[in-house]
Amino acid sequence: MAEGETLLGVGAGRRPNYPIPEAGSRPCSFIGMDVIPIRGQPQISSEKSMALSREIRSLGDLSLGDEADLFLLLVAKESGTTRTNQPFWLLKFRDGSEEIEVAIWANSPWYETCEKEWKIGDFFKVRASLRQSRWGPTLDIRKIRHIRESDYEEGFDPTKYVPESPVPKEELYAKLMTLLAERMSPSPLRDMTEKILKDERQPLLTLPGSRTHHHTYPGGWLEHTLSVAEICVFLAEKYVQQYPELRPPIDRELVLAGGVLHDIGKLRELVSSPLQAVYSPDGALIGHVVLGRDIIREAASEVGFSGERLLKLEHIIVSHQDWPGSGVSKPTMFSEALLVRYADVIDTKFAIMRQIFEEGGQDGPLTSDRNLLRHALFRGSADAAE
């Protein structure tokens, strides 16, 4: 799916309606050896602070109001401006279980340090409490510093902070190739589809499904694509049986090839990174939809695939995101394109919904409305779930 506005809601000149708290209303922290008093508490040395270190916990273990020490990775950092023209930084931290956003306001004692010294990819030891803000769960940071050698003795392990698909990537790739072999008869369409997957096997194993919206981890492209392809098979079979007299009849193999290749342009759109994929120049200027059509045309010419079936596959690729702002001018114009588009929508939105439910943070039957779907979700009561 398309990646429009970021979840952070900043950048590109946007000015969220975030209020600036009064001076002294937010807790402070220490950076390295420089300790800042916190809400009038006496200043202590960093050595004593570390001696008073608490048990390291994970974000997923915290309940609202809990204070704990955490090891966190800074994965996103974006500047923003409030309605009153005050600057702030919006940070996203990650541990091995969850991600969380923290705002650093202009009147914060660590604003300048954040601006100059905190870099994406840095690891921190943080003492903070979890609270609910108007925009979702966040941390009140009391102390923060970069990771030290001594933190490894407390269990710090940088390899735990890079999420991956829960299913081994090689297994996902094998399932995708098996699906093609079982569901497609020998043809130029199958030859082209298999050629792309075989030629690009290595980068596909680590490619994320998107930069910020869904399946954002290495192997995410394979996980999303296999799921979309399986949905395509189901939908095509259903409507072939339901409408046997349909003319033109549904081309089930074209639906499957479209599902497998709908996001193939992300090979050229995204540059993989352990933290977060970034856009390539081609990705930023052209986007994965048109880049995907280019990949298909190049592979088709090599295997001798041409004609109306190729034209329809190209249309499936360029129409699978036919809403305003997606950069695509053509709506879905035949049944196969319609099935691929909604198979993609279902899997993408379900993944986003699952992520929102897993993030938790807000008590009660409704989640926060500060999420990628831009509305609250109903989780029901704990009693009803049982």
Phi, psi and omega in degrees: 000165182289155178243097181269241181298142178282160177299330182293332178072024180232176184082173178053030175081005181286147179230092182297158180275055181268126177285152173267123180291157177295152180302135178083359184274349180245151180291163180243183183211173172250147177242116181062238183265356182268114185255133179251134178302147183242110177049046174082001179287151180296146179287139179232162180283157180294327178297315179294323178302316180291328178296330180270014182304142181261173178299135179288129179237171178253158179302321182293342180273348188277141168255161180304131180095344180291140173245137185202166171267139184223148167260123186228147176253130177277114185250346178208145181210113182227142179271151178213173180223136180279176178298333179268015174069029177262133181282156173205165173247135174248118185251149171238122177254153179223143165239198183287351185244324187210175172239154180208149181254145181223130177266135174247108188277164183298330182267010177283140179298339181255013180302313183293320178296318177301314183297319188264330192244333183276119184243147173301131184100351177282144174259144182226150163259128189231136166252122187204163174242147180271130177221165179259121175260180178296339186250008180126182180294145178209176180248135164269104184278125178260324179214146180203138176207163175291155180297143176242169178301323183295339182290337177297329179291338178268005175107006179294129180219107185297339182289345182280355189257007178250105182290153176221167175301140179294341177259134179308138185298321179297324178293319178298315180298316180298319179295322180294316179294322178295320179300317178296316182296324183278332189253350182238132176280159179304128182190164174301327179297313179293318180302316181294315182297314179294323180299315180299314182294323180286317180295327185253019185307311186297309178295329179294331180295334182246359183287131174284163179285332177198173181281315186225346193264314185205148179047052189277006186256162176305133185090354182295325178298314180296318180298313180294315184294318178299317180296314178299317180298318179294322176295320178300316179300314181298310183295318180297315179298318181300311187279337171296318179288324183285327182232068182295339181268002183301133177228125359289149181292156180289129176270097186297324180290326177292322177298315180295314179299321178296320177296320180291324188255003187300327181248022184296336178295345178291345172302325181257343180281322188249145171250115186293148178210148177300334182269301181199134178296152177237159179283137169285165174305317178298320180295318181291323186269333186241313179096159189288338181295307180290322177298324177295320176298322178298315181299317181295316179298318180297314181292323180298320181293331182283332182256001180076033179264124182206185176091193187295326180296321175294317179301319179293323177296318177300319179295321177302317181294313186278353180247005185284000175224069188260060173235162183303136177091355181279349181083010180246131186264345185256130173282168176295129190242006173202169192298319182299319179295322179297316182294319180294317182302313184281336171297318178295315181299314182300309184292320180295310183291327177294320178297319178294317180298317178300318180297319179297316178297321182290331181292329177057225174093320183254126180289160177101177185285345182247144173279172171294152176270004178269083182207180184294333178278345176066027172206156180291152174248150181264116178258349181079182180272157178298323181296318181294325180296327180283000000 
